[in-house]
Amino acid sequence: MRPLENPDIKEAVKIIQSLGTKHGAETVYRDWCRMFALSIANSVTPKDCDLWKQREAQYLEVIGRYDKDEIDQFPKLCAHLTLAFERDPYQDYLGCIYMELFGGQKKLGQCFTPIDICKLCAITAIETPVDGEIKTLADECVGGGAMMIAACWWYAESKVDYQRWLKITAGDVDSLCVHMTYIQLSLIGARAEVYHRNAITRQCWDCFVTPMEILWPMKYGVKREDDHKDDSKETVSIESLIDKRE
């Protein structure tokens, strides 16, 4: 089934278009993705810490633009997207919705790659995954995360647990892409750190860590310090990234 043919995605598009009559469909879409990403992130962030408070304030600022009846539609959008992933998990639903409704951002050279092409790239570019080998996959212009989703699909097709053996590091200069990628990788249970940063200047404004990345040591009984011993020694906390974003 093509992503836009999924009944839950059809319903999500209708809701965005309906709310868009007053606020503008693209504004609604961006606000939804931002709030959904903030909600997921705060679900795995210690409550009342500085980072949690910052994201809670951002969420309340966005949701405050809508009246009660409109606010009730956003949980429905989240539910429809979640159910779509339950039906078929390895799709770029958010990218398809965006391209269908608005097209890409010409000034950023944005055009989200169709998931079928991404899957072909995964097959040809990623050596056949081997159970027991931890691999790191990076993309500094991640878009909606379709390439990363395709990589997870390739692991699943190869009967290798990507939640255990694949670590994703992604980034994008567009905060919307960061939110889209973070949401979708969270919903398929991928281990990932998604950065809002400029790949050229390396200026970083934010970092979102998926729930599976947080829960990974507990699920598999692995000590955090044993993960990626051969990777770069540089370790940056989420809080430090937030503090330095100015």
N, C-alpha and C positions, 0 to 999 in steps of 0.2 A: 504494500500500500504506500502510495506517495504521501509525504508528510502533510500536505495541504488537504488530502482526502480523508485524513483521520477525523472522525466525527467530533472529538474533543477540540481539535485545533480549529475546525470550522466554527464551533461555538465560541471559542476564544476570540477569533477574528470578529465575529458579530458583536461581542461585548466591547472590544476596542473601538470598533466603528461607531457603536451607539454612544459611548462616552465621548468619542471624538467630535460629535456634533457641537458640543459646548466648549471643550478644552483643546481640540485638535488631536487627531488620532496619533500622530507621532509623539506629542507630549504625553498622552496617556500611556503609550507603549514604553517610553523611557521611564516614566514615573513608576509604572508597574515593575519593570525589571529592577529598578533601583531599590524599591521597597522589598521585593522578594529576596534580592541578594542580601540586603541588610538584615532581614528576618532570619535567613539561614545562618548568616555569620554570627548573629547574636545568640542563636540557639546553642552555639558551642563556644561562647565567650563567657568567662566568669561574670555573673551579673553584678552590676554597680561598679565595675572597674572603669577606669577612664575611657578605654576603648569602647566598652559596652555603652557608656553614657553618650559618647560622641555619635555612635551609630543610631542610638535610640533617638537622639535629637534630630538627626538627619531624617529619619523615618517620619517623625511627628511633623517636621516642617513640610514634607512632601504631602502626607495624607491630609494635612490641614487645608489644602487647596480644594478639597472635594466635600460635597455635602453628604449626609448620612446615606441616602439611597445610592449615591455613587460609590461610597466607600464599601458598601455591601457587595459590589461587583468584583472587587479586587481579589478576595478569597476565592471566588468562583474561577477567576482567571488562573490562579495558582493551582486549583484543583483540576481544572481541565488539562493544564500542561502536565501535571503529575500523572494523571490517568493516561495521557498520550504516551508517556514514557513507559508506563506499565504495559501498555499494549504492544509497543515496539520501541525498545530502549535506545537503539543506535541510530538516531535521526537528529538532524539539526533543525528542530522545530522553530526555535526562535529566529534563526537566520532566515528560514523560509517565510515566516510571517512578516518579517521586516522587508524582505525583498518584494514580497507580494503586495504589501500595502504602500511602501515608500520608495523602493529601489535603493541603491547604495548611495553613499556620500561621495560625490564626485571630487570635492576638494580634498578628501583624504584618500582618494584612489580606492574606495571601498567597493567591493563586490564579493559577496559571500559565496564561496565555492560550493557547488552542489555536493551533497553527501556521497553520491555514487562515485564521483571523481575522487573525493577524499579517501574512500575505501580502496579504490584502485591504487592511489598513492601509498596507502598504508601497506598494501600487499607487496608493492614493488620496492618501497624504500625501507621498510622495517624487516630485518631478517626474522625468520620464523621464530616466534617467542618460545623460550625454553623454560619449563617449570623449574624453579629454584634459582633463577638468575634475575637479580634486581636490575632494571633498566630505568634510565632517566630520559624523558622526552621533553624537549623545549621548543617553544614557538613564541617569538617576540612580536609577532603581528597576528594575533590569534583569531581576530574576528569574533565569530560566535562560538568558536570552539569545535567546528566541524572536523578539523584534522585530528584533534585529540579524541573526539568521539569515535572517529574511524579507527584510531589506534586501539582503543578499548575493544571495539568490535573485532579487530583482527586477533587480539589476545583471546577473546571469547571463542572465536572460530577455531583457534588453535588449541582450545581446551586448557588454557593457562589462566590462572586467576589474576586478572589485572589489578584487583584491589590490593593484592599482596606484592606483586612483582613489578608493577609499573608505577613510577613516580613522575608526575607532570609538573613542569614549571612553565607558566604562560604569562604573556604580557601584552598590553595594547595601550596606545596613546589615547584612545577613545574610551571614556568611562562606561559608555553603554555596552561596548564589546566586552569589557571586563565583567560587567554584571551578567550579560548573556552567557558567557563562558562559565562563569562561576556557578550560575544556577544549573546549567545543563550537566556540568561535571559532577555537581553535588547530587543531582537526581539519579545519575547512573552509578553513584557510589565510587567515583574515582578519587584517587589520592592526588591532590593538586594544590599548588600555590598560584594564585592568579594576581598579577601585579598591574596596577594602573601606573604606567611609567613610559617615558620616552626612551626607546631602544637606542637612540643615537647619543643623546646627552646623558642618559642613565638617570635622569631626574625621576624620582619615584614619589608618588602622592598617596598611594594606598596599597594594601595587600589583603586579599581574601583567601582564607584557608578552608578547604572543604572539610565537612564533618568526618569523612573517611580518613583524611590525613591526621586529624586529631585522635580518632578512635583506633587507628591502625595498630599502635603498640599493644593496646588492650585486647583487640580482636585476635591478634596472632601471637600474643605473648612475647613480643620482641621489645628489647630496650631501645629507646630512642637513639642513644648514642651509637648503636650498632648499625644504624641505617646510613648507607652510602659512605662508608669509611674512606673511600678513595676520592670522594667529591671534593670540591673546593673547601678550604678550611674556613672560609668566611661565613659566619652565621649572623643573620640579621633578624631580630625579633620583630613581630608585627608592630608592637608599641613604638619601637625606634623608628620604623618606617613612617608611622603616622606623625610622630613628633617632628620629623625632618621634611615633611612634605611641603612646607613653606620655603 
